[in-house]
Every structure is written in C-alpha cells, then in structure tokens.
C-alpha cells in the first residue's frame, strides 16, 4: 500500500483537532481588555495544545517520509496515535475551563503520555516493517528526547495534584524540547540515494 492515504487522512484528522480546539475559545463579554482575563487559562491551554498538535504534525510528516510501503500494522499504529491526539480538544478545554485544577491537569498529562507512547509504537511498527537497518531506525538512533518525554510526563502527572502549575510547566518544557523539527530524519532523508 502507498503512504498517500495514511498521510492525507492523518493531516485531515489533525486539522479537525485544531478546529475543534479553537471552537472552544469563547467570545469575550465586554469591550475592554479586562474582558479577556477570564479567558486567559482557556487561551493558554489552547496555545499549549496547538503547539503539541503542531509538533506531532511536523514529526509525523518526517516519520511518514521514511516509509516506503504501508502495512496493516502501520495503519493501526497510526490510528492508535490519532485516537490519543483526538482527545486533546476535550482535555485542553477541561483544563482551561477549570483554571488548571489538579484532576483536569493530570488527565491532560495522561493523554500527552499516551500520545507519546502511541507515537513510539508507530515508530517501532515502521521499523519492524522496514527492518533494523531502515532509514528510520538509523535516523532516530538513541532518541533521548523520545525517552525523556514520557519520564517527564510520569513526573508531572502526580505533581498536578500537588501543584498544577509545576505540572503544566513540565508539559510546556517537553513541548519546547520538541518545538524544533526532528533534524535526524531530515539528515537521513538528505543522505538517501
């Protein structure tokens, strides 16, 4: 199977996720800047989630470019990732509407963690299909960011019940780690004959 349908479907789902998230932003009631103050937590949680969706979209694009042919396992692993990403709008809205309350902030972290695990599963599925010497296997190498991110989520989730701001700061730190697109795959693609 060719990868075009997988990529097009994934792009469409991610576009819908962003659209749903932005629809959660409500019009302020009032005409001065103080009317924006109650909306600030919702907006900031939206910005964080928008950055995360952008990171996944960008890295997914690089990941798909390493695929020669798509297997059924790759399709299911991709759907698994999209499932967890599709929960971003509800957890983003819940966390923002409740001004970083502990439970919504922790659940947001759980969804981030499960999306990271799903991305890892997708990577491993592609490598299993294409072989240990594949372009992707060579490109990701030791993958320190991929290993550090779930650890930080595991730390942040229980911290949400102690101090939600610390948990949110850790979620933001992970996003900052991934903000620059994965150059390892770009370099490997450039070396490919």
C-alpha positions in Angstrom: 0.0 0.0 0.0 1.1 3.5 -0.7 1.5 6.0 2.1 -0.5 8.8 0.5 -3.8 7.9 2.1 -2.3 7.5 5.5 -0.7 10.9 5.3 -3.8 12.6 3.9 -6.1 11.0 6.5 -3.7 12.0 9.3 -3.4 15.6 8.1 -7.2 15.8 7.9 -7.7 14.5 11.5 -5.1 16.9 12.8 -6.7 19.8 11.1 -10.1 18.8 12.6 -8.5 18.6 16.1 -7.1 22.1 15.8 -10.5 23.3 14.5 -12.3 21.8 17.5 -9.9 23.3 19.9 -10.2 26.8 18.6 -14.0 26.5 18.7 -13.7 26.1 22.5 -12.4 29.7 22.7 -15.5 31.8 23.5 -16.0 35.4 22.5 -15.3 37.8 25.5 -18.3 39.5 27.1 -17.2 43.2 27.2 -15.3 45.6 25.1 -12.2 46.3 27.2 -9.1 44.2 27.8 -10.3 43.1 31.3 -13.0 41.0 29.5 -10.1 38.8 28.3 -8.9 38.0 31.8 -11.4 35.1 32.5 -10.5 33.6 29.1 -6.7 33.6 29.7 -6.5 30.0 31.1 -8.5 28.6 28.2 -6.4 30.5 25.7 -3.1 29.4 27.3 -4.2 25.8 27.4 -5.2 26.1 23.7 -1.8 27.6 22.8 0.0 24.7 24.6 -2.2 22.1 22.8 -1.9 23.9 19.5 1.9 23.7 19.8 1.7 20.0 20.7 -0.5 19.2 17.7 1.9 21.2 15.5 4.8 19.2 16.9 3.0 15.9 16.2 2.0 17.0 12.7 5.6 18.1 11.9 7.2 15.0 13.3 4.5 12.7 11.7 5.3 14.3 8.4 9.0 13.4 8.8 8.1 10.0 10.0 5.9 9.2 7.0 8.6 10.4 4.7 10.7 7.4 5.8 8.0 4.9 4.9 8.4 3.1 1.6 5.2 0.9 1.8 2.4 0.9 4.4 1.4 -2.3 6.2 -1.8 -3.0 8.1 0.2 -2.8 11.3 1.4 0.7 10.4 -2.2 1.8 9.6 -3.4 0.6 13.0 -0.5 2.1 14.9 -1.2 5.4 13.1 -4.9 5.2 14.1 -3.8 4.5 17.7 -1.8 7.7 17.7 -4.7 9.7 16.1 -7.0 8.4 18.8 -5.0 9.9 21.6 -4.4 13.1 19.7 -8.2 13.4 19.1 -8.6 13.6 22.9 -6.6 16.9 23.0 -9.6 19.1 22.5 -11.6 17.8 25.4 -8.7 17.7 27.8 -7.5 21.1 26.7 -10.9 22.6 27.2 -11.4 20.8 30.6 -8.0 22.0 31.9 -8.5 25.6 30.7 -12.1 25.9 31.8 -11.1 24.8 35.3 -8.1 27.1 35.6 -5.5 24.3 35.9 -7.4 22.3 38.5 -5.5 19.2 39.6 -7.6 16.5 38.1 -8.0 18.0 34.6 -4.3 19.0 34.6 -3.4 15.4 35.5 -5.7 13.9 32.9 -4.2 16.2 30.3 -0.8 14.8 31.2 -2.1 11.2 30.9 -3.3 12.0 27.3 0.0 13.5 26.5 1.8 10.5 27.9 -0.4 8.1 25.9 0.0 10.0 22.7 3.8 9.9 23.2 3.6 6.1 23.8 1.4 5.8 20.6 4.0 7.7 18.6 6.7 5.4 19.9 4.6 2.4 18.9 4.2 3.8 15.4 7.9 4.3 15.1 8.6 0.8 16.3 6.0 -0.6 13.9 7.5 1.2 11.0 11.0 -0.1 11.9 9.7 -3.6 12.4 8.1 -3.5 8.9 11.1 -1.9 7.2 13.9 -3.6 9.1 16.5 -2.6 11.7 18.7 -1.1 9.1 15.9 1.1 7.7 16.2 4.8 7.3 14.0 5.5 10.3 16.0 3.1 12.6 19.2 4.8 11.5 17.8 8.3 11.9 16.3 8.1 15.4 19.4 6.4 17.0 19.3 6.6 20.8 16.2 9.0 20.7 17.0 10.8 24.0 14.1 13.2 23.6 11.7 10.3 22.9 12.9 8.6 26.2 12.9 11.7 28.3 9.4 13.0 27.4 7.4 10.1 28.9 9.6 10.3 32.1 8.7 14.0 32.4 5.0 13.2 31.9 5.2 10.5 34.6 6.7 13.0 37.0 4.2 15.8 36.0 1.0 13.8 36.3 1.2 13.2 40.1 2.6 16.7 40.6 -0.6 18.0 39.1 -2.2 17.1 42.5 0.5 18.9 44.4 0.9 22.0 42.2 -0.8 22.1 38.8 1.4 25.0 37.6 4.5 22.8 38.0 2.9 20.0 36.0 1.9 22.5 33.3 5.4 23.9 33.3 6.8 20.4 32.7 4.3 19.8 29.9 5.5 23.1 28.4 9.1 22.1 28.8 8.5 18.9 26.9 6.8 20.9 24.1 9.9 23.2 24.0 12.1 20.1 23.6 10.2 19.1 20.5 9.5 22.5 19.1 12.3 22.3 16.6 11.5 19.6 14.0 13.4 16.4 14.2 16.6 17.1 12.2 17.8 13.5 12.5 15.2 12.3 10.0 15.8 15.3 7.7 19.5 14.5 7.6 18.9 10.8 7.0 16.5 11.7 4.1 19.1 14.0 2.6 21.7 11.2 2.6 19.3 8.7 1.0 20.2 8.0 -2.7 
